[in-house]
Amino acid sequence: MSSPFLLTLVERYLAERARLGFEVRKSAGILRDFAYHVQLAGHRGPLTVEIMADWARHDQHGRADPRTWARRLKSLRTFTRWLRQFQPRTEIPDDAIFGRLPGRLAPHIYSERELADLLAAARRLSPAPDLRGTLFETLFGLIASTGLRISEALALRNADVDLRCAVLTIRRTKFAKSRQVPLHPSTVRALHRYRRRRDRSGESIEADAPFFIGMGRRQEGLPLTVGQAHRVFAQLRSQLGWRNRGVHHAPRIHDLRHTFVVRRILRWVAEGVDVDQAMLSLSTYVGHAMVTNTYWYLSAVPELMALAAARFQRCAPRQEVSDA
């Protein structure tokens, strides 16, 4: 296969994915970089695992971590499967080359006390007339009470926050899908308080203006950034001195989302709700691409391991033990 033809196929693949509603910005850069690598290497004929592995080892940062190479190689799989309809001899990379990527790591699940302390500490970030404390208290509280991703919360525009109908509109999220998220009355009240204080500070109330606003003169009129949110969270985490119960380096903002899912499942169990019947609605609410992503919590989070074991025992056939 000639390299110019490969680049043409890459663009065709990206166009097809975009028409289907997938976000292609990240994969576009990866696949174009791969096509240029194939061209520079002078490769001819069907794509082989060898040329793919060579590309994976030569990322622009020069990282020598096989896990990084494995992630880069994995990013080619969907494209190479698609490419086989035109080039049947195209090889598809697997885990045998650089090893299997590590599975998802167990998160830190926050206690009720930790959540209360986090919001109280955020509230104290600045004197009462300033908006900073209210902003971060509301942001972290919203993620904890809805399970939103931090990127979804920060992408909210005024028009997406309908407090009269108590619903958020999350537009074109991680998997290029939109969804609506109903809100608990306590969450609606907290968002009302933040919005009133924000509006009194002179921020734009136009429909397309950001709901969570950036702090500082340079951020005027712009949405709060992920970097700002993480810096403030790290400051509060250090101040509160939590003991890390997850596998990551420290409790994270994203663990608020994990905590929401785990607590919802535990509450269903306590209320006698059929978890299997309810799991699809939870998966849709939090924006998982597949319901299996929601079931993952049953086997990966200590708080739910006992529940998973009980479900297995109910399903496993009972065997009689003979007297010996």
Summary of the structure (lengths in Angstrom):
residues: 324
radius of gyration: 23.9
end to end distance: 68.5
largest distance: 81.8
contacts: 869
relative contact order: 0.09
helix: 56%
strand: 4%
